[in-house]
Amino acid sequence: MESTNLSTIVVEYRDDIAFVILNRPDKKNAMSFLMMRELIQTAKQIKKDKNIRAVILTGNGNCFCSGIDLEDLNSGNNKLKMIWEFIKPGKSIFQKVALVWQEVPVPVISVIEGHCLGAGMQLALASDFRIAYSKTTFSILEGRWGIVPDMGISRTAHNLISQDTLRKYTYTADFFDSNEALENGFVNQVSERALEDAIEFIFKLKTRSPDMLAGAKDILNTMLRNAKKSLRKEKIWQLKLLAGKNQKIAVRKNSDDTQQFSPRQYK
């Protein structure tokens, strides 16, 4: 196992799975400016590594993420940095830290425990799958501080959670448990062995071509933003996949399970 210790996160590479662990347990993994920068940097590094097959996002100290660290955002020059993020062109750092995981061309699974509040909720919604332990507390917490969720939720929750449900939890900022999260689409699964289930699911995904998974993720994410563009991407990806080596391996693998995929060819 290879690991990288940054100031606010730990990245562990177990074979071809990257474990990205929020590591501010004394703050219940509240998200600071530094954590956001380190998460974005890590996602970009993983994106370049064509040997990585999946990512697990989780938190240290039996907690996923308790939200934005308001004390950090209001300290020193950070308040000016925050204002600049809102007025500059393009995505803010708050949006990037969530949406960057949609740009990583492998499945990203959030394993959620303890608290998943505010920024933690929006980070989780940007992943492909969310598996929660049963005793987890959720909230779109921003409304309690008189602000709106602004970390890409208008994209990540679109067609994932019904408008009525999303309005209810955004307007009220109520807390809710794992069962309610599952019932309303915030998570895919509730389990007492969430991490183990995530790893088992990844092993199932690894029986499929890494290039197919990259293409499918790109197409499905585009579908949520621009359906017309997604139709064009279907054709482009199919041509690329048919010309690639992993598609031929996938065909052989159906009758010979010992066949091994090559590293991801595209993206």
C-alpha positions in Angstrom: 0.0 0.0 0.0 1.3 3.4 -1.0 0.1 6.5 0.8 0.5 10.3 0.5 -0.1 12.5 3.6 -1.1 16.0 2.7 -2.0 18.6 5.4 -5.8 17.9 5.4 -6.2 14.6 3.5 -4.5 11.2 3.2 -4.4 9.4 -0.2 -3.8 5.7 0.0 -3.3 3.6 -3.2 -4.3 0.0 -2.6 -3.4 -1.7 -5.9 -5.5 0.2 -8.4 -7.9 1.8 -6.0 -7.3 5.3 -4.6 -8.6 6.0 -1.1 -9.0 9.7 -0.6 -9.5 10.3 3.2 -10.5 13.7 4.6 -8.2 14.1 7.6 -9.3 16.8 10.0 -10.9 14.6 12.6 -10.5 17.3 15.3 -12.8 19.4 13.1 -15.1 16.5 12.1 -13.4 16.9 8.7 -14.9 20.4 8.1 -13.7 21.7 4.8 -11.1 24.5 4.8 -9.7 26.4 1.9 -6.6 24.2 2.2 -8.6 21.0 2.1 -10.5 22.2 -1.0 -7.2 23.0 -2.8 -5.8 19.6 -1.8 -8.9 17.7 -2.9 -8.8 19.4 -6.3 -5.1 18.7 -6.7 -5.6 15.1 -5.7 -8.5 14.6 -8.2 -6.4 16.1 -11.0 -3.5 13.7 -10.2 -5.8 10.7 -10.1 -7.3 11.7 -13.4 -3.9 11.5 -15.1 -3.1 8.0 -13.7 -4.5 5.6 -16.2 -3.8 2.6 -13.9 -6.4 3.7 -11.3 -9.7 1.9 -11.6 -11.8 3.5 -8.9 -11.8 6.1 -6.1 -13.2 5.9 -2.6 -14.0 9.2 -0.8 -14.3 8.9 2.9 -13.3 10.6 6.2 -11.1 9.9 9.2 -12.4 9.7 12.7 -15.8 8.0 11.9 -17.0 11.1 10.2 -17.4 12.0 6.5 -17.6 15.8 6.5 -19.4 18.2 8.9 -19.5 21.0 6.3 -17.5 24.2 5.5 -15.2 25.4 8.2 -16.7 28.8 8.7 -14.0 29.9 11.1 -11.4 29.2 8.5 -13.3 31.0 5.8 -13.7 34.1 7.9 -10.0 34.2 9.1 -7.3 36.5 7.8 -7.5 37.1 4.1 -9.8 34.1 3.5 -12.9 36.3 3.5 -11.5 38.3 0.6 -10.6 35.1 -1.2 -14.1 33.9 -0.6 -15.6 37.0 -2.2 -13.3 36.8 -5.1 -14.4 33.2 -5.7 -18.0 34.4 -6.0 -17.3 37.2 -8.5 -14.5 35.8 -10.7 -15.5 34.2 -14.1 -16.0 30.5 -14.2 -16.4 27.9 -11.4 -15.6 28.9 -7.9 -13.2 26.8 -5.8 -16.4 25.7 -3.9 -17.9 24.3 -7.1 -14.6 22.8 -8.3 -14.0 20.8 -5.2 -17.2 18.8 -5.8 -17.5 18.9 -9.6 -13.9 17.8 -10.2 -14.9 14.3 -9.1 -17.3 14.1 -12.0 -14.3 14.8 -14.3 -12.3 11.9 -12.9 -12.8 9.1 -15.6 -13.2 6.2 -13.1 -16.1 5.4 -10.7 -16.0 7.5 -7.5 -17.8 6.1 -4.4 -18.4 8.1 -1.3 -18.4 6.0 1.9 -20.3 8.1 4.4 -20.2 7.8 8.2 -21.1 10.0 11.1 -21.9 13.4 9.6 -22.6 14.4 6.0 -23.5 18.0 6.2 -23.4 21.0 3.9 -20.2 20.8 2.0 -20.0 17.1 2.8 -23.4 16.5 1.3 -22.4 18.3 -1.9 -19.1 16.5 -2.2 -20.9 13.2 -1.8 -23.6 14.1 -4.4 -20.8 14.7 -6.9 -19.6 11.1 -6.7 -21.0 8.2 -8.8 -22.3 6.2 -5.9 -22.9 6.9 -2.2 -22.9 4.1 0.5 -23.7 5.2 4.0 -23.5 3.6 7.4 -26.8 3.4 9.2 -26.0 5.9 12.0 -25.2 8.8 9.7 -26.7 12.3 9.9 -27.4 14.3 6.8 -28.3 17.9 6.0 -28.2 20.5 3.3 -27.0 22.7 6.1 -26.4 26.0 4.4 -29.9 27.4 5.1 -29.1 27.4 8.8 -26.5 30.1 8.2 -28.7 32.1 5.9 -26.9 31.1 2.7 -27.6 28.8 -0.2 -25.8 25.6 -1.2 -23.3 26.7 -3.9 -21.0 23.8 -4.5 -22.5 22.5 -7.7 -25.7 21.0 -6.2 -27.8 22.5 -9.1 -25.9 20.1 -11.3 -25.2 17.1 -9.1 -28.7 16.7 -7.7 -30.4 17.3 -11.0 -32.5 14.3 -11.9 -31.0 12.5 -8.9 -33.4 13.9 -6.3 -36.9 15.1 -7.0 -37.5 18.8 -7.0 -40.0 18.6 -4.2 -37.6 16.7 -2.0 -34.6 18.9 -2.8 -36.6 22.1 -2.1 -37.8 20.6 1.2 -34.3 19.8 2.6 -32.8 23.0 1.1 -35.4 25.3 2.5 -35.6 23.7 5.9 -32.0 22.6 6.4 -33.4 19.8 8.4 -31.3 16.9 9.7 -32.3 13.4 8.5 -31.0 9.9 8.9 -29.6 7.2 6.5 -32.9 5.6 5.9 -34.5 8.9 4.9 -31.4 9.6 2.7 -31.9 6.3 1.0 -35.6 6.7 0.5 -35.1 10.1 -1.1 -32.1 9.3 -3.3 -29.3 11.0 -1.5 -27.6 7.7 -1.1 -27.7 4.4 -3.1 -27.2 2.0 -0.2 -27.2 1.8 3.6 -25.0 -0.8 5.1 -23.3 -1.7 8.4 -20.2 -2.6 6.3 -20.3 0.3 3.9 -16.5 0.3 3.2 -16.4 -3.4 2.5 -19.5 -3.2 0.2 -17.8 -0.3 -1.7 -14.7 -2.4 -2.3 -16.7 -5.4 -3.3 -18.7 -3.3 -5.8 -15.4 -1.9 -7.2 -14.2 -5.5 -7.8 -17.3 -6.1 -9.8 -16.8 -2.9 -11.8 -13.2 -4.0 -12.5 -14.5 -6.9 -14.6 -15.6 -4.2 -17.1 -13.4 -2.3 -19.5 -11.9 0.8 -17.9 -12.4 2.7 -21.2 -16.0 1.7 -21.3 -16.5 3.0 -17.8 -14.8 6.3 -18.6 -17.0 6.7 -21.7 -20.2 5.8 -19.9 -19.4 8.2 -17.1 -18.7 11.1 -19.5 -21.9 10.4 -21.5 -24.2 10.1 -18.5 -22.8 13.2 -16.9 -23.1 15.2 -20.1 -26.7 13.9 -20.4 -27.6 15.8 -17.2 -26.2 19.1 -18.6 -27.0 19.0 -22.4 -28.9 16.1 -23.9 -28.1 17.1 -27.5 -24.4 17.1 -26.8 -24.7 13.7 -25.1 -26.0 12.2 -28.3 -22.9 13.3 -30.1 -20.7 12.0 -27.4 -22.3 8.6 -27.6 -21.2 8.3 -31.2 -17.7 9.7 -30.6 -17.1 7.3 -27.6 -18.4 4.3 -29.5 -15.9 4.9 -32.3 -13.1 5.4 -29.9 -14.0 2.2 -28.0 -14.3 0.1 -31.1 -10.9 1.3 -32.2 -9.3 0.6 -28.8 -7.7 -2.5 -27.4 -9.9 -2.9 -24.3 -13.0 -3.5 -26.3 -11.4 -6.5 -27.9 -10.3 -7.8 -24.5 -13.9 -7.3 -23.2 -15.2 -9.6 -25.9 -12.7 -12.3 -25.2 -13.3 -11.9 -21.4 -16.9 -13.0 -21.8 -15.6 -16.6 -22.6 -12.3 -16.4 -20.8 -12.3 -14.7 -17.4 -8.6 -14.8 -17.1 -8.2 -12.1 -19.7 -6.8 -8.9 -18.1 -7.7 -5.4 -19.3 -4.9 -3.0 -20.4 -4.6 0.4 -18.5 -7.2 2.9 -19.6 -6.4 4.1 -23.1 -8.6 7.3 -23.2 -9.0 10.4 -21.1 
